[in-house]
């Protein structure tokens, strides 16, 4: 039983408003034809994984960055239209993105 079912049991008369419906449907991320480039670098002796080449909205790419960081439980940032993840997580990131429907291209190593 998920949270929605529990809330329906607690509040059977509640009907979701239009705002709640919009927020639930706005979580989709725009898919693109060109592959996202996943590459590995070392900066100051520490490994990082860089994702670049997303042609959609910046807000969608930021959502994707946050989702990747929380899924992998690692640090990272979003700078200059690139997602920078701390550590070498190319294989795991590529699997996650392929499950979401993105095309991913591995560059270097």
C-alpha positions as CSV (number, residue, x, y, z in Angstrom):
1,X,0.0,0.0,0.0
2,X,1.6,3.2,-1.1
3,X,1.1,6.7,0.2
4,X,-1.7,7.6,-2.2
5,X,-3.7,4.6,-1.0
6,X,-3.2,5.5,2.6
7,X,-4.3,9.1,2.0
8,X,-7.4,7.8,0.2
9,X,-8.2,5.6,3.2
10,X,-7.7,8.5,5.7
11,X,-9.6,11.1,3.6
12,X,-12.2,9.3,1.4
13,X,-14.0,12.6,0.5
14,X,-10.9,14.4,-0.8
15,X,-10.8,15.1,-4.5
16,X,-7.4,16.3,-5.9
17,X,-7.4,19.9,-7.1
18,X,-6.0,21.0,-10.5
19,X,-2.8,22.2,-8.9
20,X,-2.1,18.7,-7.5
21,X,-2.8,17.1,-10.9
22,X,-0.4,19.5,-12.7
23,X,2.4,18.8,-10.3
24,X,2.0,15.1,-10.6
25,X,2.1,15.3,-14.4
26,X,5.0,17.8,-14.7
27,X,7.6,15.3,-13.5
28,X,8.3,14.1,-17.1
29,X,11.6,14.9,-18.6
30,X,12.0,15.7,-22.3
31,X,13.7,12.9,-24.3
32,X,16.1,13.7,-27.1
33,X,17.4,12.0,-30.2
34,X,21.1,12.6,-29.8
35,X,22.9,10.6,-27.1
36,X,24.0,12.1,-23.8
37,X,27.7,11.9,-23.5
38,X,29.1,10.2,-20.4
39,X,32.8,10.7,-19.8
40,X,35.3,10.2,-17.0
41,X,38.0,12.6,-15.9
42,X,40.3,13.2,-13.0
43,X,40.4,16.6,-11.4
44,X,42.9,17.3,-8.7
45,X,43.6,13.6,-8.5
46,X,40.0,12.7,-7.8
47,X,37.7,10.8,-10.3
48,X,34.6,12.5,-11.6
49,X,31.9,11.5,-14.1
50,X,30.6,14.2,-16.5
51,X,27.3,14.1,-18.4
52,X,26.8,16.6,-21.2
53,X,24.9,17.0,-24.5
54,X,21.3,17.4,-23.2
55,X,19.4,19.6,-25.5
56,X,16.2,20.0,-23.5
57,X,15.4,22.6,-20.8
58,X,17.9,23.4,-18.1
59,X,15.3,22.8,-15.4
60,X,14.8,19.2,-16.7
61,X,18.6,18.6,-16.7
62,X,18.8,19.9,-13.1
63,X,16.0,17.5,-12.1
64,X,17.9,14.7,-13.7
65,X,21.1,15.7,-11.9
66,X,19.4,15.7,-8.5
67,X,17.8,12.3,-9.2
68,X,21.1,10.8,-10.2
69,X,22.8,12.2,-7.1
70,X,20.1,10.9,-4.7
71,X,19.9,7.5,-6.4
72,X,23.7,7.0,-6.3
73,X,24.1,8.7,-2.9
74,X,27.0,10.8,-4.1
75,X,27.8,14.4,-4.4
76,X,27.9,16.4,-7.5
77,X,26.9,19.7,-9.2
78,X,25.3,21.2,-12.3
79,X,27.6,23.7,-14.1
80,X,27.7,25.0,-17.7
81,X,25.1,22.6,-18.9
82,X,27.0,19.7,-17.5
83,X,26.2,17.3,-14.7
84,X,29.3,16.5,-12.6
85,X,29.1,13.5,-10.3
86,X,31.9,12.7,-7.8
87,X,33.4,9.3,-8.5
88,X,33.5,6.9,-11.4
89,X,29.9,5.9,-11.8
90,X,29.7,5.6,-15.6
91,X,28.3,2.1,-15.7
92,X,25.6,2.8,-13.1
93,X,24.6,6.2,-14.6
94,X,24.4,4.7,-18.1
95,X,22.1,1.9,-16.8
96,X,19.8,4.4,-15.0
97,X,19.6,6.7,-18.1
98,X,18.9,3.7,-20.4
99,X,16.1,2.6,-18.1
100,X,14.6,6.1,-18.4
101,X,14.8,5.9,-22.2
102,X,17.8,8.1,-22.9
103,X,20.5,7.2,-25.4
104,X,23.9,7.3,-23.8
105,X,27.3,7.3,-25.4
106,X,30.4,6.4,-23.3
107,X,33.5,8.5,-24.2
108,X,37.0,7.8,-23.0
109,X,38.2,4.7,-21.2
